[in-house]
Amino acid sequence: MTTLTRGPEAKSLPAPAPASGRRGRALTITLFVLPALVLFLLLVVAPILVAFYASAFRWNGFGGLPTTFIGFDNFTRLFSTEIFRRDLWHLLVLVLLSLCVQLPLSLGIALLLHQRIRGRAVYRLVFFAPYVLSEVITGVLFSLILAPDAGMANQVLALFGADSDWLADPDTVMPSLFLVMTWKYFGFHMMILLAGRQNIPDELVEAAQIDGASGWKTFRYVTLPLLGPTIRISVFLSVIYTIQLFDLVWILTQGGPSHSSETMAVTMFEWGFKRSQVGYASAISVVMFVLSLIFALFYQRFVMRRDLEGATTSIGGRR
């Protein structure tokens, strides 16, 4: 131990670790971090760099490395197509529907299942079960349910003298697709929000009720602000998933009819693997990556800043 004798407030500080000890600790940290760092570089950074590189070439994916350099022509061609502008519109619609319908539904059910009701454990299991199913199984299941002739949905509508083409009509395909997305993922968001609600002390809610706050005011001024960090995480995951949406769309509609349900990921797959225009598909993947990156940086900088700093949302929205 080293003793400081300068000034009236002498303190004892731990002696610095010897140089050999610091080198040993640095070596230990390096050995633990190195495998994860190598995997991150190979599986995350390298594909991103390859996509950026390939997007500058006209390349069919065969015959070795691309050689026909065309600069930003793939991006110019991409932004000039009606299909890609429609993909962006579909992304915006699905994000808005997710934020305005799916997440409020998840929040409402989470708050309901937080109450002491009979069988709530069973309800939680039932509502969460669709999320466990893979996108492939979900897609096949709903392709049977929404089939135009013998599908269960149309058999129910037939009782009221109606029917629908669901996935075959450009006017109904996007609402049908969002219905399937909501069925599969609202349970996931419900569990996140339910966990957030369980972290709120019941004493705060009871104190507000004792002070005479109504149920709505208790929710508005106590529960909702304290659920803020959890809701922001749920919104972040929902938007990022929607940007990358592929599996359900491909199995249910393959982007049809007439590109009316196509997403950017479906367009990328279509041009890259079916039409062998890997350079053009790489440009689409770069745009998806940039959109996700911009949203993530913006959201973490301006929306989740206090959450990332460890601050909790206080009542009234101020720290």
C-alpha positions in Angstrom: 0.0 0.0 0.0 1.1 3.5 -0.8 0.4 6.3 1.7 -0.1 9.9 0.6 1.2 12.4 3.2 0.8 15.6 1.3 -1.8 17.9 2.8 -4.2 17.5 5.7 -6.3 14.8 4.0 -3.8 12.0 3.6 -5.3 8.9 2.0 -4.1 5.5 1.3 -4.3 4.3 -2.3 -3.7 0.8 -3.6 -0.3 0.3 -5.1 -0.3 0.1 -8.9 -0.2 -3.4 -10.3 3.2 -4.6 -11.5 3.9 -4.4 -15.2 3.9 -8.2 -15.5 0.4 -8.4 -14.0 -0.9 -5.8 -16.4 0.5 -7.6 -19.4 -1.0 -10.9 -18.1 -4.4 -9.3 -17.7 -4.2 -7.7 -21.2 -3.2 -11.1 -22.7 -6.2 -12.8 -20.9 -8.6 -10.2 -22.2 -7.2 -10.5 -25.7 -7.5 -14.3 -25.7 -11.2 -14.1 -24.6 -12.1 -11.3 -27.1 -10.2 -12.5 -30.1 -12.5 -15.5 -31.1 -15.6 -13.3 -31.0 -13.8 -10.5 -32.8 -12.7 -12.9 -35.6 -16.2 -14.2 -36.0 -17.7 -10.7 -36.0 -15.3 -9.6 -38.8 -15.9 -12.8 -40.9 -19.7 -13.0 -40.5 -20.7 -9.4 -40.2 -18.1 -6.9 -41.4 -16.8 -9.0 -44.4 -20.3 -9.6 -46.0 -21.1 -5.9 -45.7 -17.8 -4.9 -47.4 -18.4 -7.5 -50.1 -21.9 -6.2 -50.7 -20.6 -2.6 -51.1 -17.9 -3.9 -53.5 -20.2 -6.0 -55.6 -22.8 -3.2 -55.9 -20.3 -1.2 -58.0 -20.1 -3.9 -60.7 -22.3 -5.6 -63.3 -22.0 -9.1 -62.1 -24.0 -12.3 -62.4 -22.3 -14.1 -59.5 -20.5 -16.6 -61.6 -17.0 -16.8 -63.1 -15.0 -15.5 -60.1 -14.7 -11.9 -59.1 -16.7 -9.2 -60.9 -14.8 -7.2 -63.5 -17.3 -4.9 -65.2 -17.1 -1.7 -63.0 -20.1 0.5 -63.4 -19.8 2.8 -60.3 -23.2 4.0 -59.0 -25.2 2.8 -62.0 -26.9 0.0 -60.0 -28.1 2.6 -57.5 -29.2 5.0 -60.2 -31.2 2.2 -61.8 -32.6 1.1 -58.4 -34.0 4.5 -57.4 -35.5 5.0 -60.8 -37.7 1.9 -60.7 -41.3 1.9 -59.7 -40.9 -1.4 -57.9 -38.3 -0.1 -55.5 -40.4 3.0 -54.8 -43.3 0.7 -54.1 -41.1 -1.4 -51.8 -40.3 1.8 -49.8 -44.0 2.6 -49.6 -44.8 -0.9 -48.3 -42.1 -0.5 -45.7 -43.6 2.7 -44.5 -47.1 1.3 -44.4 -46.0 -1.8 -42.4 -44.0 0.3 -40.0 -46.9 2.6 -39.3 -49.4 -0.3 -38.9 -47.0 -2.0 -36.5 -46.6 1.1 -34.4 -50.2 2.1 -34.5 -51.9 -1.4 -34.2 -49.5 -4.2 -33.3 -47.7 -2.5 -30.4 -50.8 -1.0 -28.8 -52.5 -4.4 -29.0 -49.4 -6.0 -27.4 -49.4 -3.3 -24.7 -53.1 -3.7 -23.9 -52.9 -7.5 -23.6 -49.7 -7.2 -21.5 -51.4 -4.9 -19.0 -54.4 -7.2 -19.0 -52.3 -10.3 -18.3 -50.5 -8.5 -15.5 -53.8 -8.4 -13.6 -54.7 -11.3 -11.3 -57.0 -13.1 -13.6 -57.8 -16.8 -13.6 -55.6 -18.8 -16.1 -53.3 -15.9 -17.0 -50.3 -18.3 -17.3 -52.2 -20.2 -19.9 -53.1 -17.0 -21.8 -49.5 -15.9 -21.8 -48.4 -19.3 -23.2 -51.1 -19.2 -25.9 -50.4 -15.7 -27.0 -46.6 -16.3 -27.1 -46.8 -19.6 -28.9 -47.1 -18.2 -32.4 -43.7 -16.5 -32.0 -42.1 -19.9 -31.4 -43.2 -21.2 -34.8 -40.8 -20.5 -37.6 -41.7 -18.1 -40.4 -41.9 -21.1 -42.8 -44.5 -22.9 -40.7 -46.4 -19.7 -40.2 -46.4 -19.0 -43.9 -47.6 -22.4 -44.9 -50.3 -22.4 -42.2 -51.8 -19.1 -43.3 -51.5 -20.0 -47.0 -53.9 -22.8 -46.2 -56.1 -20.7 -44.0 -56.3 -17.8 -46.6 -56.6 -20.1 -49.6 -59.3 -18.6 -52.0 -61.4 -21.8 -52.4 -61.1 -24.2 -49.4 -59.4 -21.9 -46.9 -60.9 -21.7 -43.5 -61.2 -17.9 -43.6 -63.4 -18.0 -46.7 -65.5 -20.8 -45.2 -66.2 -18.5 -42.3 -67.1 -15.6 -44.5 -69.3 -17.9 -46.6 -71.6 -18.1 -43.6 -72.3 -14.4 -44.0 -72.5 -14.6 -47.8 -69.1 -13.1 -48.5 -65.7 -14.1 -49.6 -62.3 -12.6 -50.3 -59.2 -13.4 -52.4 -57.0 -12.4 -49.4 -53.5 -12.9 -50.9 -54.5 -12.8 -54.5 -56.1 -9.3 -54.6 -53.8 -6.3 -54.7 -56.3 -4.4 -52.4 -56.3 -7.1 -49.7 -52.9 -8.6 -49.8 -51.1 -6.1 -47.6 -53.8 -6.1 -44.9 -53.7 -9.9 -45.0 -49.9 -9.9 -44.7 -50.0 -7.5 -41.8 -52.6 -9.7 -40.1 -50.2 -12.7 -40.3 -47.3 -10.5 -39.0 -49.5 -9.4 -36.1 -50.6 -12.9 -35.2 -47.0 -14.1 -35.2 -45.2 -11.2 -33.4 -47.6 -9.5 -31.1 -46.9 -12.2 -28.5 -43.2 -11.4 -28.6 -43.8 -7.7 -27.9 -46.4 -8.6 -25.3 -43.8 -10.6 -23.3 -41.3 -7.7 -23.5 -43.9 -5.2 -22.3 -45.2 -7.6 -19.7 -41.7 -8.0 -18.3 -41.4 -4.2 -18.3 -44.7 -3.9 -16.4 -43.6 -6.4 -13.8 -40.5 -4.3 -13.0 -42.8 -1.3 -12.0 -43.4 -1.4 -8.3 -47.1 -1.9 -7.5 -46.7 0.6 -4.7 -46.4 3.4 -7.2 -49.7 2.4 -8.9 -51.4 1.9 -5.5 -50.2 5.3 -4.3 -51.6 7.0 -7.3 -54.9 5.2 -6.8 -55.0 6.2 -3.1 -54.4 9.8 -4.2 -57.6 9.5 -6.3 -56.2 9.0 -9.7 -58.5 7.2 -12.1 -57.5 4.1 -14.0 -56.7 6.2 -17.2 -54.7 8.8 -15.2 -52.8 6.1 -13.4 -51.9 4.5 -16.8 -51.1 7.9 -18.4 -49.0 9.4 -15.7 -47.5 6.4 -13.9 -47.5 3.2 -15.9 -46.9 4.5 -19.4 -43.9 6.8 -18.5 -42.2 4.0 -16.5 -42.8 1.6 -19.4 -41.0 4.1 -21.7 -37.7 2.3 -22.0 -39.4 -1.0 -22.7 -41.7 0.5 -25.3 -38.8 2.2 -27.1 -37.0 -1.2 -27.3 -40.1 -2.8 -28.7 -40.4 0.0 -31.3 -36.8 -0.4 -32.3 -37.1 -4.2 -32.8 -40.3 -3.8 -34.7 -38.9 -1.3 -37.2 -35.7 -3.2 -37.8 -37.6 -6.4 -38.4 -39.9 -4.7 -40.9 -37.0 -3.4 -42.9 -35.6 -7.0 -43.2 -39.0 -8.7 -43.8 -38.6 -11.6 -46.2 -39.6 -15.1 -45.1 -43.4 -14.5 -44.5 -43.8 -12.5 -47.7 -41.9 -15.0 -49.8 -43.8 -18.0 -48.6 -47.3 -16.3 -48.7 -47.1 -14.3 -51.9 -43.6 -14.1 -53.3 -44.2 -10.4 -53.5 -47.3 -10.7 -55.7 -49.8 -10.2 -57.2 -48.0 -7.8 -59.5 -45.4 -6.7 -56.9 -48.3 -5.4 -54.6 -46.8 -7.1 -51.5 -43.1 -7.0 -52.4 -40.5 -5.8 -49.8 -36.9 -4.8 -50.4 -35.6 -8.1 -49.2 -37.9 -10.0 -51.6 -36.8 -7.7 -54.5 -33.2 -8.4 -53.6 -33.7 -12.2 -53.6 -35.6 -12.0 -56.8 -32.9 -10.1 -58.7 -29.9 -11.8 -57.0 -30.9 -15.5 -57.0 -33.6 -15.9 -59.7 -32.3 -13.3 -62.3 -28.6 -13.7 -61.5 -28.0 -10.0 -61.2 -25.9 -10.1 -58.1 -24.5 -6.6 -58.5 -27.9 -5.1 -58.7 -29.1 -7.2 -55.7 -26.1 -6.1 -53.8 -27.1 -2.5 -54.3 -30.5 -3.3 -52.8 -28.8 -4.9 -49.8 -26.6 -1.9 -49.4 -29.7 0.4 -49.3 -31.3 -1.9 -46.7 -28.1 -1.8 -44.6 -27.9 2.0 -44.8 -31.5 2.4 -43.9 -31.1 0.2 -40.9 -27.9 1.9 -39.8 -29.4 5.4 -40.1 -32.5 4.4 -38.2 -30.4 2.7 -35.5 -28.0 5.6 -35.1 -30.8 8.2 -35.1 -33.0 6.2 -32.7 -30.2 5.5 -30.2 -28.9 9.1 -30.4 -32.2 10.9 -30.0 -34.8 8.5 -28.6 -32.9 5.9 -26.5 -30.1 8.2 -25.3 -31.3 8.3 -21.7 -32.0 4.6 -21.7 -28.5 3.8 -22.9 -27.0 6.1 -20.3 -28.8 4.1 -17.6 -31.4 6.7 -16.8 -35.0 5.7 -16.2 -37.9 7.6 -17.6 -39.4 9.7 -14.8 -43.0 10.7 -14.5 -43.8 13.6 -16.7 -41.1 12.7 -19.2 -38.3 14.6 -17.5 -35.3 13.3 -15.6 
